Structure formats: structure tokens, C-alpha cells
Amino acid sequence: MSSQDGGLERMENFLQADSLMSEYRFFIERYESLSAIESRAGCLPVVASLCASLASNIDAMKAITAMFTSSHIDFDRALFCSWFCLVQARAIGLNEQHQKTLFNAGLLQDIGKYVVDSSVPQFIRNMSSTKMPPHGRHDLTDAHPLLSSSFVEKHFPDDLVLQELVLHHHASADGTGYPSYVVESQLGLDDQLLIVANELSDRIDDLGCYDDIEKSLPFIKLAGMLYFSQVHQICFKVLSGSLWRQQVERCEPKREISAVVAKHAERAIALQTCLDALISFSGDLIRYDFDLLIRGIRSTIERLVFLTNETGILCVEAFSGESELSDLEMAEVEDIFHALPETLIRFRGYLSHLKTERQYDLDDARMAFAIDAVNQCLKKLSPPRGFVLR
């Protein structure tokens, strides 16, 4: 970067290894849930060692300081993603080099926002495609991963894996993330660990705070059936093994089986209607399958149908008798129904985009039916706090 990294060369006071380590410790100890995970994982001594190693790169420490002083949101996100990637990497026995690279990637992933002149991100936004709608919390035209990766390329020239991880931290399984057209089969385990950590951070933002992290468990379990299966299973195992309250909350008083059957039947009918509408609309999209967004929509519909078939949640007959399902199996079904709204809200965003842009010749009646079916299903499934129905 010829722009002198946004004036970092003029920075005289910046974070040192011990002060950065203190930020990690304070961040984790601030939240009961994160403290519980750390108590089981025992990663802080490793964090201290990695902070000391990173401190030898003065420009990197100055850039981290620039983020620290500019945005507590991005800084907390960097602390969480780097630490949580380390927790998962150690849980599955990745070697020290993998752990170090994932840690550094989580910490530096958003650094591009703070080390270049503000005109550079705007220039890249103007050059980027705006065809695809926002995906989650991040606008697909926001190319800060490229800026961050460029910074890493300059200051960590020998670490090609780190450059790749930072560049791909907002990629998505269906190719609609950034960089676009990078799909699940092209993303290695390390990439997926960092991407899922970012998605989890987004979800925590929607839920409220880091102490609500256990509320994300149903979403993670569902995602493990849809995409990045291995990494989501790792994530679920790490979280559920540490957050005991989630298990306590399952021990609810038994409800009358008739009420359980009635509630399940109502949700199953709404979900089946929604799936039928989406499948029908997916047929209209086949001729436009060359479009990345269209392919992503159709692929997600296919995976959702597979999920419902494999889990049997649409089989009302399974709930016809009190002895048919155990309490654990009932809890599993509730978890799936609790997590589905997030996927349906994403479908609604895609459908609304197609309706507004009118880029392709699509059947208006079938599209309207699909949108209405998704909205009706969302009302029946009661979306989690943080998601607003309109």
C-alpha cells in the first residue's frame, strides 16, 4: 500500500503485547458465557504467547491500535473471532502454525478499514458489482477484506495462508459472499472456521450480547445440516460442551401431548406450504441457473428440502402418541423449528430482490405466492429476538 498505511508511520503510542493480552482477558472475563468456554478451553496462555509473537511486527500493532481507538465494535469482533478460532483449532488438534495463522487472521480481518485513505474503500465499492443483495449484516459491495488482505500481504509477505484467510472471511458457501463466486468446495477448513466465527459474531449481535451465545446453538445445529457441516459440528460441540445453562433450559415441565401435537401440526403445515411454494418457484429459476444468486437460491432450497426429509419434522404422525418421541427428540425438533426463521428470512430477502429488480422474466403469481408462503411460515415459527418481520 503506497498510501503509507493511512498515516500509521506517525503513530507514536500503540498497543504492546501485554496491553493487547489485557484486552483479551478483559473481553472474555466481561461475559459469563465466554468465561465458561475459556475455562474449559484454557486458551489464554496461548493467546499471551501469540500476542508476544505479533508484537514484533510494529506496523501490525499500530494498525490494531488504530482499530482499537476507532471502533469498539470491530475491535471486540476481532478479539472474539481470533480467540474463538483458536478455541476451535485447539479443540480439533490443529498444529501450532494453524492456530497462529487463524488467530492472526481473526485479529487482522477488518484491519483494512483503518489503514488506508477513506477514498480507497469507496473506489472499490464503485468498482464492485451491485447485482446481488446484502447477505446478512455485510453489504456484498463492501470490499474491506481485499484491503485487509493487501495489508497482510505487505506486512506478512511470507504468510500466504494468512492473506487468503483474511480475504475470504466474508465468503459464503453458495458463492454470494465476498469475494463472489468462491463457494464451499473452494474453502478449506481454516477458511470455514473463520467464516463461521464471523457468522456467529453477526448472530450474537442480533441476539443482544455475548452472554446470549448459547441461544445460537439451534442455528448452529441447523447450519450443520445445510453447509460447512464439519465446522458447524465442531462449533456446536465446543459451545454445548461449555454452556451448561442450555441443558438446564431443556428441562421444562411436560406439556399436554395434545397441545404439542396441535402446535407441531400447525407449524408443519405452514412449513410444507412454504416448501411447496419455494420448490415451484425454483422450477421457474432453472433457465437462469447461470446466475450466481439464482444458483445459490436453488441450492439452498434443495438443501432445506433434504433437511426436512432427513429429520422427519414434517411427519405429524410421529407426534401422535406420548411415547413416540423422547424428551431429547422433542428438544431436537424444537431446535430445528427455532432455527428455521433465519434461513427463511434470507429467502425473503432474495425473493424481494428478484421482485424489485425484475431482471428476469419470472411468473409474478408464483413469486407472490412464494413470498406470502414464506411470510406466513415465519409468523407460525416465531422468529428469534433480533429478527424483525415486515
N, C-alpha and C positions, 0 to 999 in steps of 0.2 A: 504494500500500500504506500503510494508515494505521497499521500496526504499527511504524512508524519503521524499517522495513527491518532488523528483527532487532537493533537496537542499533548499527548502523553509525555513527550520529552520534557515538557515544562513542569511536570508534576514532581514536587519535592518530597511530600509526605504521602506514604502509601502503606497499605496493609503489609505486615510481616507474617512470617509463618505462625508465630504464637497468637497474634491477633486474629488471623483467619481461623485458626483452630478454635479460638474462643467463640467466634461467631457460630461455628458448627455446634459447639457444646451448648451454647445458649439457645440456639434454634431448636435443638432436639429436646432439651430439658423443659422448654416452654410448653410442650404438649405431652399430655399423658400417653396418648397412643404411640407417638414416635418414641417416647422413652421406653415403652413396653417392647417395641420392636428392637431398639438398640440394646436393651437389657439382655435379650435373647441372642442377638447377633454379635455383640461385642466388637463393633467396628471402629469405635472412636480412636483406639490406639493406632490403627492402620491409617485413619484419617490424619492423625497428627504426623505420621511419617510421610504421607503423601503431600501434606501442606509444606513440610520442610523441604521436600524434593522440588516442589513447584516454586518455592521462594527463590531458588537460584535463577529463575527466569524473571528478571526485573520488569520487563515490558509486560509480561503476563500479569504480574502482581499489580502493576499500575492500572492495567485495563480492568481487572477485577475491582479495584478500588473505585474506578470511575463508575462502574455499575452499582457498587455499594452506596456511593454517595448520590446517585441519580434516581434509583428505583428500588425501593424495599421489596416490591412485588417480584421483580425479576431476580433480585438477589436471593430472596427466600426460595424462589423456584430453582435457582442454580444450586443452592445448598441442598434442597430436597432431592433433586434429580441425581446429583453426583453421589450423595450419601446412599440413596435407595438403590441406585445401580450397583454400588459397592456391596450393599447388603445382599442383593440377589446374586451377584457374581461369586461371593464367598459361599453362599448357600449351596450353589451347584458345583463348587470346586474349581472355578476358573483360576488359571495361574496368576501370579503377581503382575505380570505385564498386562494381561487383560483387565485386571482390577484397576491398575493405574490409568490405563487408557480410558476406561469407562468413567472413572472418577473425574479425570480432566475434561472429558467431553461434556459431562453434565454441568460442570462448573463454567465452561467456556462457550456453551452452545449459543447463548444470546449476546455474547461479547461484541458482535458486530454492530449492535445498536449504539455502542458507546465509544467506538474508537475511530469513527470516520465522520467526515463532514455530513451534515444532515441532507445535503443535496444528493449524496450518493444513493441512499435508500430510495429517495423519490425518483431518481433517474431509473433505477431498476424496476420500480413499480410501473413506471410508464412503459417500460420495455416488455413487461411480463404480460402473458395472456390474461384476459379478464373473463374468459368464456365460462369458467367453472365457478360455482357459488362458494361462499365461505363454508369451511369444513370445521365444525366445532367452534372453538374460540379464535382460530387463526385464519385470517384472510389469506387465500391462496396466492394473492399477488404480493404478499409481504416476503421479500427475499432476504431477510436478515440471516438465514442460515448460510447463504453464499458469502455474505460479508464476514460472518464469524469464521467460516472455513478459510477464507482468504487471510484473515489474521493469523489463524493457526498455521497455515502454510508458510507464512513469513517467519513466525517466531518458534515454530516446532517443525522445521523443514524435513526432519528425518522420520517423523511420525505420520506416515501416510494413512494409517488406520484412524488416527485421531481426526485428521482432516475429513475423512469420509463420514465418520460418526456425526460430527458437528453439522456437516452438510445435509445429512439425512434425518436429523432429529424431528422434523415435521413431515416426513414421508408417511404414506398410508398404504395399507395392504392392497387397496383397489387402484392405486396409481393416481388418485386425485389430490394427493398432498403436494408438498414441495420437497425436492424437485418433482414435477409432474412426470407421469409415465414410469416411475420407479415403483414396482409392485412387490408383493410379498416374496415371490420367488427370487428376487434380486437383493433382498435384505437379509444379511446374516444374523446370527444370534445376538451379537453385540449391538447391531443396529436396532434390532427389535426390543432389546432390553431398554435402551434409551428412549425409543419412541413410546413404549408402554409407560415408562416413568413419566413422560410428559403428558400423556393422556390421563394418567392417574392424577397428576397435578391439576389439570384442567377440571377433572371431575370433583376434586376436593374444593376448588374454587366455587363450583356450582353448589356443592353441598353446604358450604359455610366456612369451615376451617379444618386444620389438620387433625383435630380431635374427632372429626367426623369420618375419618378414613375408613373405619370399619363398615360404614354404610355403603362403601363402594364394592364390597365383596360380592353381592349378587351380580353387579355389572361385569366384574372381572370373570366370574364363573361363566356367565353367558358369552362374553367375548371369547373365552377359551374354546367355545364350540363354533365360533364364526371365523376367527382369524388369529394369527400369531398364537396358535394353540399352546405350543410348548412354553412360551414366555408367560402367557397369562396363567397357565397352570403353576409355574414357578412363583409368580406374583401372589396367586391365591394361597399357595402353601405357606409362603413367608408371612403373609398378613394373618391368615386364620390361625397359624401356629402361635402367634403372639397376642392377638386381641381376644382375650377370654370373654369379654362382655358380649361379643357377638353370639357366643354359645349360650350365655345365660338368657339373652333375649328370646331365644328359640323356645324356652320353656314356658310357653303361655298356657293359660287354662284351656282345657279341651272345649271346643265349641260343639254345639249340636251338629251331628253329621248331616242333617237335612239342610242346615244353613251353609255348611261347607259345600255340599253338592250344588245348591242353588247358586252360590257365588261363583263356583268354578264353571258351571254350565253357562252362565251369563257371559263370563269373560271368554270362554272357549268359542262361543257362537260369534262374538264380536271379532275375535282374532281370526276365525275361519273365514268370515265375510271379508275381512281386510286382506287376508292372503289370496283369496279368490280374485279380488279386485286387482291386486298387485300382479298376480300371475297373468291375468287377462291383459293388463296394460303392458306387461313385459313382452307379450307377443307382438304388440304394435311397435315395440322398440327394436325388434330383431334386425330390421333393414338398416338401422342406424348404428349397428354394433361396432362400426369402425371408430365411433366417437368414444373417447376415454370415459367421459362421465356416464354415457349410456351403458357402456360395458360394466362400469362399476355398479350402477343401479341394478342391472340384471343379475350380476354375480351375487350381490347381497341378497336379492330376493330368493335366488336359488339356495343360498346358504341358510336363510331363515326357514324356508320350507323343509330343508333337510333337518334342521334343528327340531322343528315341531314334530316331524315324523319319528325321529330318533328318541325323543323324550316322551312322546305319547301324551303331551299336555292337552291335546285336543280331544282325547278319548274320555268323554264324560262317564262312560260306563265303568271306568276304573275307580270312580268315586261313589259307586252305588251302594257300597256296604262299609261299615265302620272298620272291618278287619282287612279291607282290601289293601290299604296303604298304611305303612308305619308313620310315626310322627316325623322321623327323619325324611322319609319320602315326601310327605306333605310339605315339609320345610323346603325341600329342593324345588318342588313345583312353585311354591310361593316366591322363592328367589328368582325363578325364571320370569314369572309374571311381573315381579317388581322391577326387573331389569329391562324388560322389553321396550318400555316407552322411549328410552334413549335412542334405540335403533329406529323406532317409528318416527320420532321427531326428525331424525336425519332424513328418512324417506320423505317426510312432508316438505322439508327444505328443498330436496331435489325436485319433487313434483311441482312445487310453487315456482321454482326457477324455470322449469320447462314450460309452464303455463305462461309465465311473464315474458320470456324471451321469444317464444314461438319460432324457434329456429328451424324446427322440423314439422312436417305435416302429420299431426297426430289427431286421433279421434277425440274431440272435445268432450263428448259424453262419457267415454271410458275414463278419460283423465279426471273429469269431475267426480265420477263415481269412486275412483281410487282415492282421491283427496278426501272425500267425505267419509269413506270407509276407514281411512287412517285416523281421521279426527274422532270418529265415533269410537274406535277401538281405544284411542288414547283416553277418552273420557271414562271408559269402563275399567281401564287398567290403573288409573290413578297415578300419574307421573310423580316421581320423587320431588322433594323440595329442591328448588333451584331451576326447574324447568317450567316455563310459562306457556300455557295453552292459549292460542288466539283463534 
